[in-house]
Amino acid sequence: MKKAWITALFSLLLTAAFPTIAYAQELVVGGQVVGIQISTAGVLVAGVAEVETPQGAASPAGDAGIQEGDFITGIDGREITSARELIEGVTAKAGESVELTVVRGDKNLRLQIRPVKSSQDQWMLGMWLRDGVSGIGTVTFCDPDTGIYGALGHSISDFDTGITVPLGEGSITEAEIVGVTKGAIGSPGELNGSADVNRVLGNVLGNTEHGIYGRAYASLGGETVETGEIHAGEASIVCTVNGRETREYQVEINRLYKDAGGEHVMLTVTDPELRAQTGGIVQGMSGSPILQDGKLVGAVTHVFVNDPCRGYGISIQDMLDDAGLEDKAA
């Protein structure tokens, strides 16, 4: 599986970031939307393309064996962390071959590639590059003793390749919702947010299957509650769908199931006000805390494309495990 080496890397990063297990019998409930900015560990090849040259179309990257989903981490033995560094390195060689250090799955490769001069008189390799991701998401919890928080409930993945983005560094910032695109059958909606990159709330230290994690520099969330086990029945979610106002809305937990990725739930939004505002679950609500019996039990993760009133969630214990927190109540 493509994500195997990435998962191992994230485990090491989280162990280094949170070497001492903290105990999280009680957590601050999130629900507020935040801006998320992360840079990748290396430069992602989002696609391989042909370059138009005076002599016709050429594909230096394709000829060298570069593939979509590769991560370029070095050029001519020198580490790089951004697309700009790669472009500058290629330009400086003025058409000479360069050696790229490439991570592909669990393999480390060294590939020789010779750029071509485009019809616009630029030295090019024929690759679409990406070195960062930004957007908005919802905070699930914050540990009042350590400041460790969890958000999203799922990993940040590259839109084009679907690969979990290996984390270089990142931050969360203040944000607000300025509009909502309602969800409809076959068309997931979204929260339209505006992030204030100058008001940093915390760092991002891990990007895992069950969310992003880091340490907060400022207060996150509202009330402090105990954690608990999720079960079928009535529940509620906490989220922000207007400005910075965090509110609680009613849902129904329909089904619980487990797989290799942990414990998951299917849920239905039953709150008439939320259904009227958003159509149900929309993008940007991922990470919204699930409350049940007065306890924090999980987080919303995804929406059903064919039914925006229904979606998926995960248990809070899976998020605590990835964050390096241990639930005393478990």
C-alpha positions as CSV (number, residue, x, y, z in Angstrom):
1,M,0.0,0.0,0.0
2,K,1.3,3.4,-1.0
3,K,0.8,4.9,2.5
4,A,2.9,2.3,4.4
5,W,6.1,4.3,4.6
6,I,4.2,7.5,5.3
7,T,2.3,5.9,8.2
8,A,5.6,4.7,9.7
9,L,7.2,8.1,9.3
10,F,4.2,9.8,11.0
11,S,4.5,7.3,13.9
12,L,8.1,8.3,14.4
13,L,7.2,12.0,14.2
14,L,4.5,11.7,16.7
15,T,6.7,9.8,19.1
16,A,9.3,12.5,18.9
17,A,6.8,15.2,19.3
18,F,4.9,13.7,22.2
19,P,7.5,11.4,24.0
20,T,5.6,11.3,27.3
21,I,2.0,9.9,27.3
22,A,-0.4,12.4,28.9
23,Y,-3.6,11.3,30.4
24,A,-6.8,12.7,29.0
25,Q,-9.7,11.7,31.1
26,E,-11.3,15.1,30.4
27,L,-10.9,17.1,27.2
28,V,-11.9,20.6,26.0
29,V,-14.6,20.2,23.4
30,G,-13.7,21.9,20.1
31,G,-16.1,22.7,17.3
32,Q,-14.5,25.9,16.1
33,V,-13.2,26.2,12.5
34,V,-9.5,26.9,12.0
35,G,-7.3,27.7,9.1
36,I,-4.7,24.9,8.3
37,Q,-1.4,25.5,6.5
38,I,1.1,22.7,6.0
39,S,4.2,22.3,3.9
40,T,5.2,18.9,2.6
41,A,8.3,16.9,3.4
42,G,9.7,17.1,-0.1
43,V,8.0,18.2,-3.3
44,L,5.1,16.1,-4.5
45,V,4.8,15.3,-8.2
46,A,1.1,15.9,-8.8
47,G,1.3,15.0,-12.4
48,V,3.7,14.3,-15.4
49,A,3.2,16.3,-18.6
50,E,4.7,17.0,-21.9
51,V,6.7,20.2,-22.6
52,E,6.2,22.0,-25.9
53,T,9.6,22.8,-27.4
54,P,10.6,24.2,-30.8
55,Q,11.4,20.7,-31.9
56,G,8.0,19.3,-30.7
57,A,6.6,17.7,-27.6
58,A,8.9,16.2,-25.0
59,S,8.5,14.5,-21.7
60,P,11.8,14.6,-19.6
61,A,10.1,13.5,-16.4
62,G,8.3,10.6,-18.1
63,D,11.5,9.5,-19.9
64,A,13.4,9.5,-16.7
65,G,10.8,7.3,-14.9
66,I,9.2,10.0,-12.7
67,Q,5.7,9.0,-11.7
68,E,2.7,10.9,-10.3
69,G,2.8,10.5,-6.5
70,D,6.6,10.6,-6.2
71,F,8.2,12.9,-3.6
72,I,11.3,14.7,-4.7
73,T,13.5,15.3,-1.7
74,G,16.8,16.3,-3.3
75,I,18.7,17.5,-6.4
76,D,22.3,16.6,-7.1
77,G,22.7,15.3,-3.5
78,R,21.3,18.5,-2.0
79,E,18.2,18.4,0.1
80,I,15.2,20.5,-1.1
81,T,12.0,21.4,0.7
82,S,10.2,23.5,-1.9
83,A,9.2,23.6,-5.5
84,R,11.1,26.8,-5.9
85,E,14.4,25.2,-4.8
86,L,13.9,22.5,-7.4
87,I,13.1,24.9,-10.2
88,E,16.1,27.1,-9.2
89,G,18.4,24.1,-9.2
90,V,17.3,23.0,-12.7
91,T,17.5,26.5,-14.1
92,A,21.1,26.9,-12.7
93,K,22.2,23.8,-14.6
94,A,21.2,25.4,-18.0
95,G,20.1,22.2,-19.7
96,E,22.6,19.8,-18.1
97,S,21.3,16.6,-16.5
98,V,20.4,16.6,-12.8
99,E,20.1,13.8,-10.4
100,L,16.8,13.8,-8.4
101,T,16.4,12.0,-5.0
102,V,12.9,10.4,-5.2
103,V,10.8,8.7,-2.5
104,R,8.3,6.3,-4.0
105,G,6.3,4.2,-1.5
106,D,9.0,2.5,0.6
107,K,11.7,3.0,-2.0
108,N,14.4,5.6,-2.3
109,L,15.5,6.3,-5.9
110,R,18.0,8.4,-7.7
111,L,16.9,9.3,-11.2
112,Q,18.8,11.2,-13.9
113,I,16.7,13.7,-15.8
114,R,17.7,16.2,-18.5
115,P,15.5,19.3,-18.8
116,V,14.4,20.7,-22.2
117,K,14.0,24.3,-23.2
118,S,10.3,25.1,-23.8
119,S,8.9,27.3,-26.5
120,Q,8.8,30.0,-23.9
121,D,12.6,29.7,-23.5
122,Q,12.5,28.1,-20.0
123,W,14.3,24.9,-18.8
124,M,11.5,22.5,-17.8
125,L,11.2,18.9,-16.6
126,G,7.5,18.3,-17.5
127,M,6.1,17.9,-14.0
128,W,3.3,19.5,-12.0
129,L,4.7,20.2,-8.5
130,R,3.1,20.8,-5.1
131,D,4.8,21.6,-1.8
132,G,2.0,22.7,0.5
133,V,-1.7,22.5,1.3
134,S,-4.0,25.0,2.9
135,G,-7.7,25.0,3.8
136,I,-10.0,25.0,6.8
137,G,-11.2,22.3,9.2
138,T,-12.7,21.8,12.6
139,V,-11.0,21.2,15.9
140,T,-12.2,18.1,17.8
141,F,-10.5,18.5,21.2
142,C,-7.8,20.0,23.2
143,D,-6.1,18.5,26.3
144,P,-6.2,21.2,29.0
145,D,-3.1,19.8,30.7
146,T,-0.7,19.6,27.7
147,G,-2.3,21.8,25.0
148,I,-2.3,18.9,22.6
149,Y,-5.2,19.1,20.2
150,G,-6.8,17.0,17.5
151,A,-8.7,18.1,14.4
152,L,-10.3,16.8,11.1
153,G,-10.7,13.2,12.1
154,H,-8.9,12.1,8.8
155,S,-5.6,12.8,7.1
156,I,-4.9,15.7,4.8
157,S,-4.4,14.1,1.4
158,D,-3.3,15.5,-2.0
159,F,-6.4,16.3,-4.0
160,D,-5.1,14.9,-7.3
161,T,-3.2,11.8,-6.2
162,G,-5.1,10.9,-3.0
163,I,-1.8,10.4,-1.2
164,T,-1.5,11.4,2.5
165,V,0.7,14.5,2.5
166,P,4.0,13.8,4.4
167,L,4.3,16.7,6.9
168,G,7.2,19.1,6.8
169,E,5.8,21.7,9.1
170,G,2.4,23.4,9.7
171,S,0.2,25.6,11.7
172,I,-3.4,26.3,12.6
173,T,-4.8,29.8,12.6
174,E,-7.9,31.7,13.4
175,A,-10.6,31.5,10.8
176,E,-14.3,32.3,10.3
177,I,-17.1,31.1,8.1
178,V,-18.2,33.6,5.5
179,G,-20.7,31.5,3.6
180,V,-22.0,28.0,3.0
181,T,-22.5,26.0,-0.2
182,K,-25.3,23.6,0.7
183,G,-24.9,20.0,0.0
184,A,-27.1,18.2,-2.4
185,I,-27.4,14.7,-3.8
186,G,-24.3,14.0,-5.8
187,S,-22.7,17.3,-4.9
188,P,-21.1,17.7,-1.5
189,G,-21.4,21.2,0.0
190,E,-18.7,23.1,1.8
191,L,-18.1,25.8,4.4
192,N,-16.5,28.9,2.8
193,G,-14.0,30.2,5.3
194,S,-11.5,33.0,5.6
195,A,-8.3,32.3,7.6
196,D,-6.2,34.9,9.3
197,V,-2.6,33.6,8.8
198,N,-1.3,36.3,11.1
199,R,-3.2,34.9,14.1
200,V,-1.5,31.5,14.7
201,L,-3.2,29.3,17.3
202,G,-0.8,26.3,17.3
203,N,1.5,24.1,15.3
204,V,0.9,20.9,13.3
205,L,3.1,18.0,14.4
206,G,1.3,15.0,12.8
207,N,-0.9,14.2,9.8
208,T,-2.3,10.7,10.3
209,E,-5.2,8.5,9.3
210,H,-7.3,9.8,12.2
211,G,-6.6,13.6,11.9
212,I,-4.0,16.3,12.4
213,Y,-2.4,16.9,15.8
214,G,-0.2,19.5,17.4
215,R,0.2,21.8,20.4
216,A,-2.0,24.9,20.8
217,Y,-0.5,28.2,21.7
218,A,-3.9,29.7,22.6
219,S,-7.2,28.5,24.2
220,L,-9.1,26.1,21.9
221,G,-12.7,25.0,22.4
222,G,-15.3,25.5,25.0
223,E,-16.5,23.2,27.9
224,T,-14.4,20.4,29.4
225,V,-16.1,17.0,29.5
226,E,-15.2,13.4,30.0
227,T,-14.5,11.1,27.1
228,G,-16.8,8.0,26.6
229,E,-17.6,5.1,24.4
230,I,-19.8,5.8,21.3
231,H,-23.0,3.8,20.8
232,A,-26.0,3.8,18.5
233,G,-28.7,6.3,19.4
234,E,-29.2,10.0,19.8
235,A,-26.2,12.3,19.9
236,S,-25.1,15.8,18.9
237,I,-22.2,17.4,17.0
238,V,-20.6,20.7,17.7
239,C,-19.6,22.9,14.7
240,T,-19.3,26.4,13.2
241,V,-21.4,27.2,10.2
242,N,-21.6,31.0,10.6
243,G,-18.8,33.4,11.5
244,R,-17.1,32.1,14.6
245,E,-20.2,31.0,16.4
246,T,-20.0,27.4,17.7
247,R,-23.2,25.5,18.2
248,E,-24.5,22.1,19.0
249,Y,-26.8,20.2,16.6
250,Q,-28.7,16.9,16.9
251,V,-27.7,13.7,15.0
252,E,-28.5,10.0,15.2
253,I,-25.8,7.4,15.4
254,N,-27.1,4.6,13.1
255,R,-24.4,2.0,13.1
256,L,-21.0,1.1,14.5
257,Y,-18.4,-1.0,12.8
258,K,-14.6,-1.8,13.1
259,D,-12.0,-2.4,10.5
260,A,-8.2,-2.1,10.2
261,G,-8.5,1.7,10.4
262,G,-10.3,1.6,13.8
263,E,-13.8,2.1,15.0
264,H,-16.2,4.0,12.7
265,V,-19.8,5.1,12.8
266,M,-22.5,6.0,10.4
267,L,-24.6,9.0,11.4
268,T,-27.6,11.1,10.2
269,V,-28.1,14.8,10.8
270,T,-31.6,15.1,12.3
271,D,-31.4,18.8,13.4
272,P,-33.8,20.8,11.2
273,E,-31.8,24.0,11.6
274,L,-28.5,22.5,10.4
275,R,-30.2,20.7,7.5
276,A,-31.7,24.0,6.5
277,Q,-28.4,25.8,6.7
278,T,-26.0,23.3,5.1
279,G,-28.1,20.5,3.8
280,G,-26.4,18.2,6.4
281,I,-22.7,17.5,6.5
282,V,-20.4,19.6,4.3
283,Q,-16.7,19.9,3.7
284,G,-15.0,21.9,6.5
285,M,-17.1,20.2,9.2
286,S,-14.7,17.3,9.4
287,G,-13.5,17.0,13.0
288,S,-16.7,18.3,14.5
289,P,-16.9,16.7,17.9
290,I,-19.6,14.1,18.6
291,L,-21.2,14.3,22.1
292,Q,-23.3,11.6,23.6
293,D,-24.6,11.2,27.1
294,G,-22.7,14.4,28.1
295,K,-19.4,12.9,27.0
296,L,-17.0,13.4,24.0
297,V,-17.2,10.2,22.0
298,G,-16.0,10.9,18.5
299,A,-15.7,13.2,15.5
300,V,-17.4,13.6,12.1
301,T,-15.1,12.6,9.2
302,H,-17.0,12.3,5.8
303,V,-20.3,12.9,4.1
304,F,-22.3,10.5,1.9
305,V,-22.0,11.9,-1.6
306,N,-25.5,10.6,-2.5
307,D,-27.1,11.8,0.8
308,P,-25.6,14.9,2.5
309,C,-27.7,14.3,5.6
310,R,-25.7,11.2,6.3
311,G,-22.0,10.7,6.9
312,Y,-19.2,8.9,8.8
313,G,-17.4,9.4,12.0
314,I,-14.7,7.8,14.2
315,S,-14.3,7.2,17.9
316,I,-12.5,9.6,20.1
317,Q,-10.2,6.8,21.3
318,D,-8.7,6.4,17.8
319,M,-7.9,10.1,17.8
320,L,-6.4,10.0,21.3
321,D,-4.2,7.1,20.3
322,D,-2.8,9.0,17.3
323,A,-2.3,12.1,19.4
324,G,-0.2,10.2,22.0
325,L,-2.9,10.7,24.6
326,E,-4.2,7.9,26.8
327,D,-7.9,7.8,27.9
328,K,-8.1,6.9,31.5
329,A,-11.7,5.9,31.0
330,A,-10.9,3.4,28.3
